[in-house]
Amino acid sequence: MDLGIKGRKAIVCASSKGLGRGSAEALAEAGCDLVLNARTAETLEQTADDIRAKYNVNVKTVAADVTSDEGRAALLEAEPAPDILINNAGGPPPGVWSDWGAEEWEGAFRSNMLTPILLATAVLPGMIDRGWGRVVSITSGSVKAPIGRLGLSNGARAGLTGFVAGTARQVAQHGVIMNNILPGQHDTDRIKGMLTGAAKSQGITLEEARAQAQAANPRGRFGTAEEFGKVCAFLCSEHVGFMIGQNVLLDGGAFNSTMG
């Protein structure tokens, strides 16, 4: 399928690896020019080189902490008029309610709620003026089904979801489309870290913890960054003009509900 976005300019946050890289590659395959962002310059540059060589698109890089004012400014300086924004950031650490004070909550809100909101509000006016735009925010399946040990993520990402729900309906008349993707367990560094913790707490091997987690999913496996990226690119396409403020769950069927 032709996504109709060849030549569009996309900012993809946290895109040197994992779900961000999967999204960047799918957009590049569709013909988009990219601005990639991550904190680690070496990994970021290697990803950019790989994408340039494979897809023959223009790729800029911004090695910066996008949760900081300076990082966001650098990203928007590299591409002040993006057609597409992919909001993405690593989740806060797991724990229980008694582990978290003001500092931990402020960090989670800054990373997983405030940063994507500020990036969106920075690029929306230009998108509205041009009559076309796509903003996709990568949140979490925990927005629909809270995970006790991910309370920081549950709260912060729920706040972002509320912002998108209202804003998407305000900007849709201008051809600007906002939606969210809610990933479940995907084969990324994040899940590897969580499985390591689970293995330690249960006194089992990492391989056993991985097998348990996969067996508990109706699909019988973890998702891949590649298939995630394809969905993300579709949500940036010309074909979603009537799809407003939706939360697309990609979890292999883990959330058990008649109505999704």
Secondary structure, 3 states (H helix, E strand, C coil): CCCCCCCCEEEECCCCCHHHHHHHHHHHHCCCEEEEEECCHHHHHHHHHHHHHHHCCCEEEEECCCCCHHHHHHHHHHCCCCCEEEECCCCCCCCCHHHCCHHHHHHHHHHHHHHHHHHHHHHHHHHHHHCCEEEEEECCHHHCCCCHHHHHHHHHHHHHHHHHHHHHHHHHHHCEEEEEEEECCECCHHHHHHHHHHHHHHCCCHHHHHHHHHHCCCCCCCECHHHHHHHHHHHCCHHHCCCCCCEEEECCCCCCCCCC
